[in-house]
């Protein structure tokens, strides 16, 4: 889209500039509202560089991030976190563990199904499960299934592979509702000669009311057709998961099922978060002093028709599915594209510490002389403050430091410094409770005391960027965090909303306007 440029306070073709009026709004914060014939065009804040400007309507939307869980971690008990897919729920049972890059389910009794599920709710999906047995079935079959639409151990769909004592492998598509199991795709032979350690794959899709599944042995090509494809609308949204079972009469006990990996190719949340409005967020080269000048009028008119990326557009350049963007000026380093929070530790939990330049894989020298090398393994990663610095610092030009010379005009490295001492002004704050949202503005940076293990009570430890009111009427912010493994304004691991009873709504402590 072409960008209209304002020169000498005139629009192209020498059109007369639209008349602008201003209104001072006493604070705090002290505002200047600029209006044209259509209403409020821009809002400037005394002491802040950010300016909200009315522009073309935009809708921001997000959906489930694809992931692969390779179980390359250690856990004390259970299966831990999948690294982008959510946390595994295994009921706290000691029969679930992680070892040698596999998720293990110990089966000790026949006729007692075991369930593991990811704490996230999906409707449509495309997923794959890879597994192996360590003992050949005897007496009756051993089964493992990829479950979906899971809401309870007695309510789910599942694509289930059954291995007979003969080594025959059969695939069924089943629905369990209120404890009653119905075969909606009968047991169908898909292989033979199963041997201990053989890895098999199950793939299942749900698209509206259409359910599909197929299975194949590792080392062979994935089939191009589905073994079962049926229509069923009985169950609603639910979790993804794994079922393991020794059928009644089985004598091959105990044995273990080893899940080698679990992959989601695509998934849809029942209510994907969407935010629609006409607000664009720009930054001045200096904090607004309160004086309305002809040059500011020219700038506001230019911004009103400017469709180049603003704060919110840059923020969206790191969410799920965002394409990679490189910079010739930085020797081809990637400066945008889907980001992660951090590299995983031994337990598979993403590690905090990646700044904006770590994402690029570059060492950085800051204007005050501070230097910092790129963190090992942190390319493509940003923690919460690293993400805010990428958007407001690198892209929007607010000067940055690391930990020195924090004077209220620069953007520090750590959230604990950005909140109380960052650039701009504090819009609202409170101790031990959430401050009111009455003064919040799109583009503001909310800060939270969300880490219950923080040794300093009341110190803010997480932040993000306020996006606006979502389609459900909730104030929603975008932030980079561990469970979703990167920037998100979705609700995996806790609602990204500033109202209600969620973690971030209740631990909000400070709102800063840069």
ZAMARGU-4260 file (C-alpha; in steps of 0.2 Angstrom, whole numbers, plus 5000, padded with zeros to 4 digits):
<rodrens>
0) 5000/5000/5000 | 5007/5017/4995 | 5011/5029/5010 | 5005/5047/5009 | 5019/5059/5014
5) 5016/5076/5022 | 5028/5089/5016 | 5028/5107/5022 | 5011/5104/5032 | 5002/5100/5015
10) 4995/5084/5009 | 4999/5078/4991 | 4991/5088/4977 | 4992/5104/4988 | 4976/5099/4997
15) 4973/5110/5012 | 4977/5101/5028 | 4963/5095/5039 | 4959/5107/5053 | 4965/5100/5070
20) 4959/5104/5087 | 4968/5100/5104 | 4961/5097/5121 | 4972/5096/5137 | 4967/5082/5149
25) 4973/5085/5166 | 4982/5070/5174 | 4990/5061/5179 | 4994/5056/5166 | 4993/5073/5158
30) 4986/5071/5140 | 4984/5081/5124 | 4970/5075/5113 | 4971/5080/5095 | 4955/5079/5085
35) 4949/5081/5067 | 4931/5081/5060 | 4930/5062/5063 | 4934/5063/5081 | 4950/5060/5091
40) 4965/5057/5079 | 4979/5056/5092 | 4984/5056/5110 | 5000/5062/5117 | 5006/5060/5134
45) 5017/5073/5143 | 5033/5064/5148 | 5031/5050/5136 | 5037/5046/5118 | 5023/5035/5113
50) 5008/5042/5103 | 4992/5033/5099 | 4985/5038/5082 | 4969/5033/5073 | 4972/5024/5057
55) 4966/5009/5047 | 4957/4996/5056 | 4967/4980/5060 | 4963/4963/5067 | 4977/4954/5077
60) 4974/4935/5079 | 4983/4920/5085 | 4981/4901/5085 | 4990/4886/5093 | 5008/4885/5089
65) 5014/4868/5081 | 5026/4859/5092 | 5036/4843/5093 | 5039/4835/5110 | 5054/4824/5109
70) 5055/4820/5128 | 5073/4826/5128 | 5073/4831/5146 | 5074/4824/5164 | 5059/4825/5176
75) 5057/4821/5194 | 5040/4813/5191 | 5027/4813/5177 | 5031/4820/5159 | 5034/4838/5163
80) 5032/4852/5150 | 5031/4849/5131 | 5040/4865/5126 | 5027/4874/5117 | 5012/4862/5118
85) 5008/4864/5136 | 5011/4854/5152 | 5008/4835/5153 | 4995/4830/5165 | 4998/4812/5171
90) 4988/4812/5187 | 5004/4813/5197 | 5006/4795/5196 | 5023/4787/5197 | 5020/4775/5183
95) 5024/4790/5171 | 5042/4795/5168 | 5055/4802/5156 | 5071/4793/5151 | 5082/4791/5136
100) 5072/4803/5126 | 5056/4794/5128 | 5040/4797/5138 | 5037/4781/5148 | 5021/4773/5154
105) 5022/4758/5165 | 5008/4746/5163 | 5005/4734/5178 | 4987/4728/5177 | 4976/4722/5163
110) 4960/4731/5158 | 4966/4748/5167 | 4969/4761/5154 | 4982/4774/5157 | 4980/4792/5151
115) 4992/4807/5148 | 4985/4823/5141 | 4992/4841/5137 | 4984/4855/5147 | 4977/4864/5132
120) 4960/4864/5123 | 4958/4862/5104 | 4945/4859/5091 | 4953/4855/5074 | 4970/4847/5074
125) 4983/4837/5065 | 4994/4827/5076 | 5006/4812/5076 | 5011/4800/5090 | 5027/4788/5089
130) 5029/4774/5101 | 5036/4757/5104 | 5033/4742/5116 | 5047/4734/5127 | 5038/4717/5129
135) 5028/4707/5116 | 5010/4705/5121 | 5004/4689/5128 | 4987/4682/5132 | 4979/4697/5124
140) 4983/4713/5115 | 4993/4728/5120 | 4987/4745/5114 | 4992/4763/5113 | 4981/4777/5106
145) 4982/4796/5101 | 4968/4804/5110 | 4959/4820/5106 | 4944/4830/5111 | 4949/4823/5128
150) 4939/4830/5143 | 4940/4815/5155 | 4947/4797/5155 | 4929/4792/5150 | 4926/4805/5136
155) 4938/4806/5121 | 4941/4801/5103 | 4956/4790/5100 | 4965/4783/5086 | 4971/4766/5094
160) 4984/4754/5088 | 4982/4736/5095 | 4997/4724/5094 | 4991/4706/5095 | 5002/4692/5103
165) 5005/4686/5085 | 5013/4703/5080 | 4998/4709/5070 | 4995/4727/5071 | 4977/4734/5070
170) 4971/4752/5070 | 4954/4757/5076 | 4945/4774/5078 | 4935/4775/5094 | 4924/4787/5103
175) 4922/4785/5122 | 4907/4796/5129 | 4901/4794/5147 | 4912/4778/5149 | 4904/4769/5134
180) 4916/4765/5120 | 4910/4765/5102 | 4920/4759/5087 | 4917/4772/5073 | 4931/4765/5063
185) 4933/4746/5066 | 4949/4737/5070 | 4959/4736/5053 | 4975/4727/5050 | 4989/4739/5045
190) 5004/4728/5048 | 5012/4711/5055 | 5027/4705/5062 | 5029/4717/5076 | 5045/4715/5086
195) 5050/4723/5103 | 5057/4740/5100 | 5048/4743/5083 | 5042/4761/5082 | 5025/4764/5075
200) 5017/4781/5071 | 4999/4786/5073 | 4992/4801/5064 | 4975/4809/5067 | 4966/4824/5060
205) 4950/4832/5066 | 4942/4845/5053 | 4925/4851/5059 | 4915/4834/5061 | 4927/4824/5050
210) 4939/4813/5059 | 4953/4803/5051 | 4968/4792/5056 | 4981/4781/5049 | 4997/4772/5055
215) 5013/4765/5048 | 5029/4757/5054 | 5045/4768/5056 | 5056/4767/5041 | 5042/4765/5029
220) 5033/4779/5020 | 5018/4787/5028 | 5003/4782/5018 | 4994/4794/5007 | 4977/4788/5011
225) 4967/4786/5028 | 4963/4770/5036 | 4947/4778/5044 | 4938/4794/5039 | 4921/4796/5047
230) 4909/4810/5052 | 4906/4812/5070 | 4900/4827/5080 | 4897/4819/5097 | 4911/4827/5106
235) 4917/4845/5108 | 4934/4853/5111 | 4947/4845/5122 | 4965/4840/5125 | 4977/4830/5115
240) 4984/4815/5124 | 4990/4797/5124 | 4981/4781/5130 | 4990/4765/5134 | 4981/4749/5139
245) 4984/4730/5142 | 4968/4722/5136 | 4959/4710/5149 | 4967/4693/5149 | 4985/4700/5145
250) 4999/4691/5154 | 5013/4701/5147 | 5014/4711/5163 | 5022/4723/5168 | 5028/4731/5152
255) 5031/4749/5147 | 5026/4760/5132 | 5039/4772/5126 | 5033/4787/5117 | 5047/4793/5106
260) 5039/4809/5101 | 5022/4818/5100 | 5020/4831/5086 | 5006/4844/5083 | 5006/4850/5065
265) 4992/4862/5067 | 4979/4865/5080 | 4964/4877/5083 | 4959/4884/5099 | 4940/4885/5102
270) 4940/4903/5104 | 4956/4910/5097 | 4960/4927/5104 | 4957/4942/5092 | 4959/4961/5095
275) 4952/4973/5082 | 4953/4992/5083 | 4960/5007/5073 | 4974/5012/5085 | 4991/5013/5079
280) 5006/5016/5091 | 5020/5027/5086 | 5035/5035/5095 | 5042/5053/5095 | 5061/5056/5095
285) 5059/5064/5112 | 5046/5064/5126 | 5031/5076/5123 | 5033/5092/5133 | 5015/5097/5132
290) 5018/5110/5119 | 5008/5108/5103 | 5018/5114/5088 | 5016/5115/5069 | 5029/5101/5067
295) 5019/5090/5079 | 5003/5094/5068 | 5013/5089/5053 | 5019/5073/5061 | 5002/5068/5067
300) 4994/5071/5050 | 5008/5060/5042 | 5005/5046/5054 | 4987/5046/5051 | 4990/5039/5034
305) 5006/5030/5037 | 5004/5011/5035 | 5022/5007/5039 | 5025/4995/5054 | 5021/5003/5071
310) 5023/4996/5089 | 5009/4983/5087 | 5015/4977/5069 | 5032/4974/5076 | 5025/4965/5091
315) 5016/4953/5079 | 5032/4949/5069 | 5037/4936/5082 | 5021/4926/5086 | 5017/4909/5079
320) 5019/4908/5060 | 5028/4925/5058 | 5039/4924/5043 | 5058/4926/5045 | 5065/4943/5041
325) 5084/4947/5039 | 5094/4963/5039 | 5107/4966/5025 | 5114/4980/5037 | 5117/4966/5050
330) 5126/4954/5038 | 5110/4944/5035 | 5105/4942/5054 | 5087/4937/5057 | 5078/4952/5065
335) 5060/4946/5064 | 5051/4929/5063 | 5043/4917/5075 | 5052/4918/5091 | 5055/4906/5106
340) 5057/4911/5124 | 5073/4902/5128 | 5083/4886/5126 | 5077/4872/5137 | 5086/4867/5153
345) 5088/4849/5157 | 5070/4848/5163 | 5064/4855/5146 | 5059/4871/5154 | 5064/4886/5143
350) 5078/4897/5151 | 5076/4915/5155 | 5090/4927/5148 | 5088/4930/5130 | 5089/4948/5125
355) 5084/4956/5108 | 5102/4954/5101 | 5103/4936/5107 | 5088/4933/5095 | 5099/4939/5081
360) 5114/4929/5087 | 5124/4945/5088 | 5135/4953/5101 | 5130/4971/5104 | 5138/4987/5110
365) 5126/5000/5118 | 5127/5019/5117 | 5134/5020/5135 | 5148/5008/5130 | 5141/4992/5138
370) 5144/4977/5128 | 5136/4960/5128 | 5140/4944/5118 | 5126/4933/5111 | 5121/4919/5123
375) 5125/4901/5118 | 5109/4893/5111 | 5099/4909/5112 | 5097/4913/5093 | 5079/4915/5089
380) 5074/4917/5108 | 5068/4932/5118 | 5063/4933/5136 | 5049/4945/5141 | 5060/4960/5143
385) 5070/4955/5128 | 5054/4955/5118 | 5049/4972/5124 | 5066/4979/5120 | 5066/4971/5103
390) 5050/4981/5099 | 5052/4997/5108 | 5071/4998/5108 | 5078/4990/5092 | 5063/4994/5080
395) 5055/5010/5088 | 5072/5018/5093 | 5070/5021/5111 | 5089/5021/5117 | 5094/5005/5127
400) 5107/5001/5141 | 5109/4985/5150 | 5112/4988/5169 | 5121/5005/5169 | 5116/5023/5168
405) 5097/5020/5171 | 5091/5037/5172 | 5072/5036/5167 | 5076/5040/5148 | 5083/5024/5143
410) 5076/5006/5142 | 5086/4994/5154 | 5088/4976/5151 | 5078/4969/5166 | 5060/4970/5170
415) 5064/4975/5188 | 5072/4991/5182 | 5060/4994/5167 | 5045/4995/5178 | 5050/5008/5191
420) 5064/5017/5181 | 5061/5014/5163 | 5058/5028/5150 | 5042/5038/5150 | 5029/5039/5164
425) 5020/5027/5176 | 5002/5027/5172 | 4996/5017/5187 | 5004/5006/5201 | 4999/4998/5217
430) 5007/4987/5230 | 5001/4969/5233 | 4986/4972/5222 | 4982/4976/5204 | 4980/4995/5200
435) 4965/5001/5191 | 4965/5000/5172 | 4956/5016/5169 | 4971/5025/5162 | 4978/5011/5151
440) 4982/5015/5133 | 4986/5003/5119 | 5005/5001/5118 | 5007/5003/5137 | 5019/4991/5145
445) 5011/4981/5160 | 5022/4974/5173 | 5018/4959/5185 | 5024/4952/5201 | 5020/4934/5194
450) 5035/4924/5200 | 5030/4917/5217 | 5048/4911/5220 | 5055/4928/5218 | 5065/4932/5234
455) 5061/4950/5234 | 5042/4952/5237 | 5034/4966/5227 | 5047/4966/5214 | 5040/4966/5196
460) 5047/4951/5186 | 5037/4950/5170 | 5031/4962/5157 | 5022/4964/5140 | 5013/4976/5128
465) 4995/4980/5129 | 4985/4976/5113 | 4968/4982/5117 | 4951/4975/5121 | 4948/4958/5113
470) 4932/4950/5105 | 4926/4944/5122 | 4928/4962/5130 | 4944/4958/5139 | 4959/4969/5140
475) 4973/4958/5132 | 4992/4960/5131 | 5006/4951/5121 | 5021/4945/5130 | 5035/4932/5129
480) 5034/4918/5141 | 5039/4900/5145 | 5024/4888/5143 | 5019/4894/5125 | 5038/4895/5122
485) 5038/4913/5115 | 5028/4928/5111 | 5009/4926/5113 | 4993/4934/5117 | 4984/4917/5119
490) 4980/4909/5135 | 4991/4894/5136 | 4999/4893/5153 | 4988/4907/5159 | 4976/4920/5152
495) 4984/4935/5143 | 4971/4946/5150 | 4972/4960/5163 | 4955/4956/5170 | 4947/4941/5179
500) 4956/4929/5191 | 4971/4923/5181 | 4989/4925/5186 | 4992/4940/5176 | 4976/4949/5181
505) 4980/4947/5199 | 4998/4950/5199 | 4998/4966/5188 | 5007/4979/5198 | 5013/4993/5187
510) 5008/5001/5170 | 5022/5011/5161 | 5020/5022/5145 | 5036/5023/5136
</rodrens>
